Amino acid sequence: SDLSTSTSCNCSMKPRIALNSSARGAIRSSGTSIRASLATLREVDVEGVEPMVSVTPMRLKRREDLVTDGNQPKAVLTNAPDAREGFFAVPKVVE
């Protein structure tokens, strides 16, 4: 089904984007096209299909998880942009 004008306007309001009428028409057209593609994908029978890591069959290499070069905090922190008290200092991201 087509994406309505009110739905496309609502989508632009969520991220607070100002859209003129031609941009709203383009979004409505894109949204309708995306919904049609999703409807086509829903018709595909995936019963019994295993999830894949890659398009080529591959097996992940297994190895034991051993520490072979540890206990060197000064060497590890030499390239840190900011290190404090033996740890990487990370700026606060969420306010």
ABEGO torsion letter per residue (X at the ends): XBBBAAAAAAAAAAAGBBBBAAAAAAAAAAAAAAAAAAAAAAABBABGBBBBABABBBBBBBBBBBBABBGBAAAAAAABABBBGGBBBBBBABX
